[in-house]
């Protein structure tokens, strides 16, 4: 969901907001609701011509504890906190991160923002904890004509999946998924639309495709692109999802509960699908959770659900958590990387958090 309109900062100083965590969460929830109710605000004022990739300075502040109320606690549900960083940059296009994929080395990553831009670089570690980003570059995502996607008003790049050197990007407002030869052309790759199920055209404009994952060889449904909507509901209020290509194309649904919406998804090495969700309201504040969906149950016509892996509310170091990636370390640990979308708002933060999956 694109919530990337800029809103005026409140009178509170950033230091005050950090000290008053609950107030900040309530203000953020109010801002999120305001932006969600005004979809037109998310569109850039004027499409720009293509720009070459540029080096970007990104600053990092360490997050030592996921739960500031108890810094000694490391276990949260089925996850163990490895560390985190709060990211800022003087580059005006930095922010609004809506999807990320971390490479097998746990360092190199490719991400995108909901303002039609690539973000790539390297996560820096110290003792297994993320401490910063290096070699960061940003560039506009280009269409088939070599011009930025925004030039044709294709807004809200919300989802990313990789199949080797092929990248798939979901564009929410126009119900499109494009394919790019990232392996050959990097950040200058051009986007070509793929054929989509007719049902995707009926999704809400600001609740369309929010999560993508490609099923690799060796797993059930290998060769399938999984696409999950954010607020595309069936007659029972469950979330519509699609199986594109592969051996069994079709549609399925994911059970929706407790007012949570999908932010991203990622496959575990064994094949189960992790689904990252977030919730925001004036009454209940901001929260995130993650569910584990057994891959064996995903098939055309199915309604799937799974156990909650982790839940966190405003008492934890979270924001609008919208990106999820999974990789396995050389030691065999399954590491989850979560990133928040700050909506380019001064009252929100870009957080990068990492956890180890303890119970497989």
C-alpha positions in Angstrom: 0.0 0.0 0.0 1.4 3.4 -0.9 1.4 5.7 2.0 4.2 7.9 0.6 2.7 11.3 0.7 4.7 13.8 2.7 2.8 15.3 5.7 3.9 18.3 7.8 5.9 17.6 10.9 4.3 18.1 14.2 5.7 20.6 16.8 7.4 17.8 18.7 11.2 17.6 18.3 12.6 14.2 17.1 14.2 13.8 20.6 10.8 14.3 22.2 9.3 11.7 19.9 11.9 9.1 20.9 11.3 9.8 24.5 7.6 9.5 24.1 7.3 6.3 22.2 3.6 5.8 22.7 2.8 9.3 21.6 4.9 8.8 18.5 3.2 5.6 17.7 -0.2 7.2 18.0 0.8 10.1 15.8 2.2 7.7 13.3 -1.0 5.7 13.3 -3.0 8.9 12.7 -0.7 9.9 9.8 -0.9 6.4 8.2 -4.7 6.5 8.4 -4.8 10.0 6.8 -2.5 9.0 4.0 -4.3 5.8 3.3 -7.6 7.7 2.9 -6.0 10.1 0.4 -4.6 7.9 -2.4 -4.0 10.7 -4.8 -1.5 12.2 -2.5 1.0 9.4 -3.2 1.5 10.4 -6.8 4.7 12.5 -7.6 4.0 16.0 -8.8 5.8 15.6 -12.1 7.4 12.7 -13.9 11.1 13.2 -14.3 13.5 12.1 -17.1 15.8 9.1 -16.5 18.7 9.6 -14.2 21.9 7.4 -13.9 22.4 5.5 -10.7 23.8 7.8 -8.0 25.9 7.0 -4.8 23.9 7.7 -1.7 25.2 8.4 1.8 23.2 6.5 4.4 23.7 7.0 8.2 22.9 4.3 10.7 22.0 4.5 14.4 22.2 1.1 16.3 19.2 -0.4 17.8 20.5 -2.5 20.7 17.2 -3.9 22.0 14.0 -4.8 20.2 12.1 -4.3 23.4 13.5 -1.1 25.1 11.5 -1.9 28.3 13.6 -5.1 28.7 17.0 -4.8 27.0 18.0 -8.2 28.3 15.3 -10.0 26.3 16.3 -11.5 23.0 13.6 -14.1 22.3 10.3 -13.0 20.7 7.9 -15.7 19.6 9.9 -18.0 17.3 12.5 -15.3 16.6 15.7 -14.2 18.3 16.8 -10.6 17.9 20.2 -10.2 16.2 20.3 -6.4 16.0 19.0 -3.5 14.1 19.7 0.0 12.7 17.7 3.2 12.1 18.6 4.6 8.7 18.7 8.2 7.5 20.1 10.0 4.5 20.5 13.5 3.3 19.5 12.3 -0.2 15.9 13.4 -0.7 14.8 10.3 -2.6 15.8 7.9 0.3 12.9 6.4 2.2 9.6 4.7 1.4 11.3 1.3 1.2 8.6 -1.2 0.3 10.5 -4.4 -0.6 14.0 -5.9 -0.1 15.8 -9.1 -1.1 19.1 -9.9 0.7 21.6 -12.1 -1.1 22.9 -15.4 0.1 25.9 -13.7 1.6 23.6 -11.8 3.9 25.3 -8.5 2.8 24.4 -7.5 -0.7 20.8 -6.4 -1.1 18.4 -5.1 -3.7 15.4 -3.0 -2.6 12.8 -0.7 -4.0 10.8 2.3 -2.8 7.2 3.0 -3.5 8.3 6.1 -5.5 9.5 3.9 -8.4 13.2 3.8 -7.4 15.8 1.1 -6.9 18.0 1.0 -3.8 20.9 -1.4 -3.6 24.0 -1.7 -1.4 25.7 -3.8 1.2 24.8 -4.5 4.9 27.8 -4.0 7.2 28.1 -6.3 10.2 30.1 -6.3 13.5 29.9 -9.6 15.5 26.9 -10.7 13.5 24.9 -7.5 14.2 24.0 -5.1 11.4 25.8 -1.8 11.9 25.3 0.2 8.7 25.0 0.2 4.9 27.8 0.7 2.4 28.1 1.0 -1.4 24.5 2.4 -1.6 23.1 3.4 -4.9 19.7 4.6 -6.1 18.2 5.0 -9.5 14.7 5.3 -11.1 13.1 2.0 -12.3 12.9 2.2 -16.1 10.1 1.2 -18.3 10.4 -0.6 -21.6 11.0 2.7 -23.4 14.0 3.6 -21.2 12.0 6.3 -19.3 11.2 6.1 -15.6 8.0 4.2 -14.8 6.7 7.4 -13.3 6.7 9.0 -16.7 3.8 6.8 -17.7 2.2 7.3 -14.2 2.9 3.8 -13.1 3.0 4.5 -9.4 3.6 2.5 -6.2 6.2 -0.1 -6.8 5.4 -2.2 -3.8 6.7 -5.8 -4.3 9.9 -7.5 -5.5 10.8 -11.1 -6.3 14.0 -12.5 -7.8 14.5 -15.6 -10.0 18.2 -15.6 -10.4 19.0 -12.5 -12.5 15.4 -11.8 -13.3 13.5 -9.4 -11.1 9.8 -9.0 -10.9 8.3 -5.8 -9.5 4.6 -5.3 -8.5 3.1 -1.9 -9.2 0.0 -1.4 -7.1 -2.0 1.5 -8.6 -2.0 0.1 -12.1 -2.3 -3.6 -11.2 0.9 -4.5 -13.1 3.8 -6.9 -12.6 6.9 -6.2 -14.7 9.9 -8.4 -15.5 13.4 -6.9 -15.7 16.8 -8.5 -16.7 18.6 -7.2 -13.6 21.3 -9.8 -13.9 22.5 -8.4 -17.2 21.6 -4.7 -16.9 21.5 -3.9 -13.1 19.8 -0.7 -12.2 19.4 0.3 -15.9 17.3 -2.8 -16.7 14.0 -2.1 -18.4 10.6 -3.2 -17.2 8.3 -5.3 -19.4 4.8 -6.2 -18.3 3.9 -9.9 -17.9 0.5 -11.5 -18.6 -1.7 -11.5 -15.5 -4.8 -13.2 -14.3 -8.0 -11.2 -15.1 -8.9 -11.1 -11.4 -6.0 -8.8 -10.6 -7.7 -6.0 -12.5 -10.6 -6.0 -10.1 -8.3 -5.3 -7.0 -8.6 -2.0 -5.2 -6.3 0.6 -6.7 -4.6 1.3 -3.3 -4.9 -2.3 -2.0 -3.5 -4.3 -5.0 -0.4 -6.4 -5.2 1.7 -5.9 -2.1 3.9 -9.0 -2.0 5.7 -11.2 -4.5 7.8 -14.4 -4.3 9.2 -16.7 -6.9 9.2 -20.4 -6.2 12.6 -21.9 -7.1 13.5 -25.3 -8.4 13.2 -28.2 -5.9 10.1 -26.9 -4.2 6.4 -27.5 -4.8 5.0 -25.1 -7.4 8.5 -24.4 -8.8 8.5 -21.8 -11.4 5.4 -20.1 -10.0 5.2 -16.4 -9.1 3.1 -15.9 -5.9 1.4 -12.6 -5.7 -0.6 -11.5 -2.6 -2.9 -8.5 -2.5 -3.0 -6.1 0.4 -6.7 -5.4 0.6 -8.3 -7.4 -2.2 -11.0 -9.4 -0.3 -13.1 -12.3 -1.3 -16.8 -12.6 -0.2 -15.6 -13.9 3.2 -13.2 -11.0 3.9 -10.1 -13.1 3.2 -7.2 -11.8 1.1 -6.9 -12.7 -2.6 -3.7 -14.2 -3.9 -2.5 -15.5 -7.2 -0.3 -18.3 -8.6 1.1 -17.0 -11.9 2.8 -19.4 -14.3 4.2 -22.6 -13.0 2.5 -26.0 -12.9 -0.8 -24.9 -11.3 -1.7 -21.3 -12.1 -4.8 -20.0 -10.4 -6.1 -18.1 -7.3 -6.2 -18.8 -3.6 -6.9 -16.9 -0.4 -5.2 -16.2 2.8 -7.3 -16.0 6.0 -7.4 -12.4 7.3 -7.7 -11.8 11.0 -7.5 -9.0 13.5 -7.5 -6.2 10.9 -3.9 -7.0 9.7 -2.9 -6.3 6.1 -0.1 -7.9 4.1 3.2 -6.1 3.8 5.5 -8.7 2.2 6.3 -12.4 2.0 9.3 -14.6 1.6 10.0 -18.3 1.2 12.0 -20.2 3.8 14.7 -22.6 2.6 12.4 -25.5 3.3 9.6 -24.0 1.3 7.1 -22.5 3.8 5.9 -19.0 3.1 6.4 -16.3 5.7 3.9 -13.5 5.4 4.7 -10.1 7.1 1.6 -8.1 8.1 1.0 -4.7 9.7 -1.9 -3.0 11.4 -2.5 0.7 12.3 -5.4 2.4 13.9 -6.1 5.3 16.2 -7.5 3.0 18.8 -5.0 0.2 18.7 -1.9 1.9 17.4 0.7 0.3 15.1 1.5 -3.4 15.2 3.2 -6.0 13.1 3.1 -9.8 13.0 4.3 -12.6 10.9 2.6 -15.9 9.9 4.1 -19.1 8.5 2.0 -20.6 5.7 2.8 -24.3 4.9 3.7 -24.5 1.2 1.9 -27.8 0.9 -1.5 -26.1 1.4 -1.0 -23.4 -1.4 -2.9 -24.5 -4.5 -5.7 -23.1 -6.7 -9.0 -22.7 -4.8 -7.4 -23.1 -1.3 -7.9 -20.9 1.7 -4.6 -21.0 3.8 -3.6 -19.9 7.2 -0.7 -20.5 9.5 0.7 -20.0 13.0 2.0 -16.6 14.2 5.8 -16.5 14.3 6.0 -13.1 16.0 3.9 -10.2 17.1 5.0 -6.7 18.2 3.2 -3.5 19.0 4.3 0.1 19.9 6.2 -1.1 22.9 8.8 -2.5 20.5 11.2 -1.0 18.0 8.9 -1.2 15.0 7.4 1.2 12.5 5.4 0.6 9.3 7.1 -2.8 8.7 6.7 -3.5 5.0 9.7 -5.5 3.7 10.9 -9.1 4.4 13.8 -11.2 3.2 15.1 -14.6 4.3 18.7 -16.0 3.9 20.7 -18.8 5.5 24.1 -18.0 7.0 27.2 -20.2 6.5 26.6 -21.5 10.0 23.1 -22.7 9.0 21.1 -20.0 10.7 17.9 -18.8 9.0 18.0 -15.0 9.2 15.0 -12.7 8.6 15.6 -9.1 7.5 12.7 -6.7 8.0 12.6 -3.1 6.8 10.0 -0.3 7.5 8.5 2.2 5.1 8.8 5.7 6.6 6.4 7.1 4.0 8.8 10.0 3.7 7.3 11.4 6.9 9.3 13.1 9.6 7.4 11.3 12.3 8.3 7.8 11.0 11.5 5.9 10.7 13.3 3.6 8.3 14.3 0.6 10.4 16.3 -2.5 9.4 15.9 -5.3 11.9 17.3 -8.8 11.8 16.2 -12.0 13.6 17.2 -15.6 13.7 14.4 -18.1 13.3 14.8 -20.3 16.3 12.1 -22.9 15.8 12.0 -24.4 12.3 
